């Protein structure tokens, strides 16, 4: 139980009508979950406006209403608080209501277009292996110690985050590693949290369906660093052309990592093969189990964060050298007889796909062919579809265009959007097969001995979303089945 006045600490309040000493036993954004003595926060969402459900919340027992616009008719025994921004208010209220859990643990946030999941997951695995009890909030899953909680968003809503962090604190977690997507930053889902550190991986073309312009996308990412406290650390990728810009106005202590220039955390690739990466990290030569230049960057970011969090740099490299990455991130299977390398990767942006295909090309020993299966998600940024198609055809020997998660769109329409980006020379390289299972089957059938089959776009996902229904589908399982058929 809390007092309304106490949980409004740091909230930008415009007006109050009612009793600020009212007791609050719960906070909710969903009117259907309201019960007696609940504080209901009305947020304008992209689909529904919570202000339309204020009366419904009061009928279910809400005694405090937080809103940007208050209803004309006020109910007795209800306290109405008008705020500047309901979403930002929700962040502060949740932080206060749950006892400021993020300020009692070391919370590190990871933002950027690509690499967030791998960096956050590696940090979680590293610090767990170093003997700490840790929390993880990622695209793939949320984790409290060894307890796994499935994830539905890259970053949950502000109430869920703080409730999870409270649970982490109560269960003895000392460190928390979390992805901070641009949507979450913009929607104030991480507002109110206390970060000990933050990492920037890179920024490329993505989410323009939401942010409308690349400049706005950059501004939102940068705001995460702008709001860090002076006692935090901020680590950025010096090789990304916006890496320095990200840290321009931060009060946090600045650090950089790089493969190409002088930096606090400097790496150099000595060898990159299917068995892993041989890197020189700050003059120490180490072999890692992860593959590819993009993972060299991820490893440097993790190393830098661990050092900033006070860990011994030699111990960090020793433990890090034995870790594997996140599920569905450059996971590979080799068929026993034909030695075909099958790679499953979450790459769903042009830059991520280019990174993966560049890495795949470097794995080639001779004249092996690269066969890529790729689609694009429905109800998402349409401008990247032709670019994805062009990247796939430019850097592969053969390409199979297929469905990804078409959502409410027709899969064939999405494929047609992809085809619009192709140069005449690329059109000879691809075929379109809408059914994803058939597409993977065809790619494997096209592969000869020791060829490489890349299945891009869905990675760890165990479903395919079509017309609002999530159908069971696992790229890795389908690939394995197709390899098994080859052996028969």
Buried (B, 14 or more C-beta within 10 A) or exposed (E): EBEBBEBBEEBEEEEBEBBBEBBBBBBBBBBEBBEEBBBBBBBBEEEEBBBEBBBEBBEBBBBBBBBBEBBEEEBEEBBBBBBEBBBBBBBBBBBBBBBBBBBBBBBBBBBBBBBBBBBBBBBBBBBBBBEBBBBBBBBBBBBBBEEEBEBEBBBBBBBBBBBBBBBBBEEEBBBBBBBBBBBBBBBBBBBBBBBBBBBBBBBBBBBBEBBEEBEBBBBBBBBBBBBBEEEBBBBBBBBBEBBEBBBEEBBBBBBBBBBEEEBBBBBBBEEBEEEBBBBEBBEEEBEBBBBBBBBBBBBBBBBBBBBBBEBEBEEBBEBBBEBBBBBBBBBBBEBEEBEBBBBBBBBBBBBBBBBBBBBBEEBBEEEBBBBBBBBBBBEBBBEBBBBBBBBBBBBBBBBBBBBBBBBEBBBEEBBEBBBEBBEEEBEEBBEBBBEBBEBBBBBBEBBEEBBBBBBBBBBBBBEBBBEEEEEEBBBBEBBBBBBEEBEE
